Amino acid sequence: MKNNNFPYEQLAQIGLTRGAIDGMKKEEREALFQGKTSPLLDLSIRKNEIAFVGKGKISLYEKSGGEIGIKVHPVRAEIKNDYSLSPKQYERLQSGETVIHDTLDKGKSRTYLLQADKQTNEVRATELRTVKIPDKIQGYALKNEEKNMLKQGQRVEFQNETGERQSIKLDLIAPKGIKVEPVLLAKDNNLKQSQSNSISR
């Protein structure tokens, strides 16, 4: 977004004070301007006959005139199969895995990555061709093969600058879009191998 100024007046209309926004972590505020969702917030919305008071997340988007709009993502009762996934794909989505889904959009075949937000039960969809993987993570230069693995929803292990073994995975919900976790040591002091998440189409 060109304008990185928060629409505080609009946010106040959904029960969010300036302090609630400014109190977020820097990376969380920056992520909002990249189309990511906020942390879980207390929202209060009353417009016409519609009323919502409860937990939810927000995201920002740029309108045609450059003005910033707000989307509300309330907590849902369950993860819905709004993308006509197969039973196997739907099961994997519910278990927290990233699912690759091919669909026709205006006569063109498009491939999407789908992931459910565990906090809101909302399914986030990102077109695969728009996913950008950084060249380096914690000082480690990713190979093209490893970038492709990440785009397929698989985990990649690497050794960071301090010699620690790390596991990374694409995460559509995380502020930076990448989830980095330490690789735990097994009892026999050998590195415990993380299982790659297989992706079904």
Secondary structure as UniProt FT lines:
FT   HELIX           8..12
FT   TURN            13..15
FT   HELIX           18..22
FT   HELIX           26..32
FT   TURN            33..35
FT   STRAND          41..47
FT   TURN            48..49
FT   STRAND          50..62
FT   TURN            64..65
FT   STRAND          68..74
FT   TURN            82..83
FT   HELIX           87..94
FT   TURN            95..96
FT   STRAND          99..105
FT   TURN            106..107
FT   STRAND          108..116
FT   TURN            118..120
FT   STRAND          123..127
FT   HELIX           128..130
FT   STRAND          136..137
FT   TURN            138..139
FT   STRAND          140..141
FT   HELIX           144..151
FT   TURN            152..153
FT   STRAND          156..159
FT   TURN            161..162
FT   STRAND          165..170
FT   TURN            175..176
FT   STRAND          178..182
FT   TURN            187..188
//
